[in-house]
Amino acid sequence: MKEIITVISRPNGLDLIWQQRDESMTEPFTFEELVDMQINAGDLLENPNDYALDVHTHRIVAKKLSFLKK
């Protein structure tokens, strides 16, 4: 799993930025993909540190359940 540094909104989805060695990498996701993964795009934009990225399977996972946040 990769730590998400930041998220950039684009017309058809979101770009997730993560670090690989000294280079920033981008993983694009469409809004349809986010819905299929049950990922709230607004929450991902506001709280990218609450999520992790699996670049091998092109999946985003929540690190913790949102209702447990303080």
C-alpha positions in Angstrom: 0.0 0.0 0.0 1.2 3.5 -0.9 0.5 6.6 1.2 -1.5 9.2 -0.7 0.2 12.6 -0.7 -2.5 14.6 -2.2 -5.6 14.3 -4.5 -6.4 16.5 -7.5 -9.9 16.9 -8.9 -10.4 16.7 -12.6 -13.6 16.7 -14.7 -14.0 12.9 -14.9 -12.5 11.8 -11.6 -9.6 12.2 -9.3 -5.8 12.0 -9.6 -4.1 10.5 -6.6 -0.5 11.5 -6.0 1.9 9.2 -4.2 5.7 9.0 -3.8 8.0 6.4 -5.3 11.5 7.0 -4.1 12.2 10.6 -5.1 9.5 10.9 -7.7 5.8 11.8 -7.4 3.6 9.4 -9.2 0.0 9.9 -10.4 -2.8 7.3 -10.4 -6.0 8.4 -12.1 -9.5 7.2 -11.0 -12.8 7.9 -12.7 -15.8 8.8 -10.5 -17.4 5.5 -11.6 -14.4 3.6 -10.2 -14.6 5.4 -6.9 -18.4 4.6 -6.7 -17.7 1.0 -7.5 -15.1 0.9 -4.6 -17.6 2.8 -2.3 -15.1 5.6 -1.9 -16.5 9.1 -1.2 -14.7 11.4 -3.6 -15.3 14.5 -1.4 -13.9 12.8 1.7 -10.9 11.5 -0.3 -10.3 15.1 -1.5 -10.5 16.5 2.0 -8.8 13.7 3.9 -6.3 11.9 1.6 -4.3 10.7 4.6 -7.3 8.5 5.7 -6.8 6.4 2.6 -4.1 4.2 1.1 -3.5 3.2 -2.6 -2.7 -0.3 -3.9 -1.1 0.5 -7.2 -0.8 -3.2 -8.2 -4.6 -3.7 -8.1 -5.6 -0.1 -8.8 -7.7 0.0 -5.6 -8.2 2.6 -2.8 -8.8 1.5 0.7 -9.9 3.4 3.8 -7.4 3.2 6.6 -10.1 3.6 9.2 -13.9 3.8 9.2 -15.1 7.3 8.9 -17.5 7.0 11.8 -14.6 6.3 14.1 -12.9 9.6 13.3 -12.9 12.2 16.0 
